[in-house]
Amino acid sequence: MAAPHFVVHNTDDTTGVVVVEGVEAGDELTGWVMETDGTVTVKARDPIPLGHKVSLGDIKKGDTIIKYGHDIGRAVADIPRGGHVHVDNVKTKRW
């Protein structure tokens, strides 16, 4: 496998973390799933900066967001597969 564009820790994760610079809308991205040593592909819907999250599937408003096997918040808007998952569409459940 060529170097991945994003990493996913667990098969239950709903997001992957981008590990390269320059991801633009329309780019075909390959992710490494660490738990299984497998790969997953998505087409970026948005520019996604290094270290930010990409949606692995369609996420509906109200859905729980899972990163690295942990609940990191709730979607406050629909996020399409390949969409940028960030503070504008995810909020903590703590407050």
ABEGO torsion letter per residue (X at the ends): XBBBABBBABAABABBBBABBGBBBGBBBBBBBAAAGBBBBBBBABBBBBGBBBBABBBBBGBBBBBGGBBAEBBABBBBBGBBBBAAABBBAAX
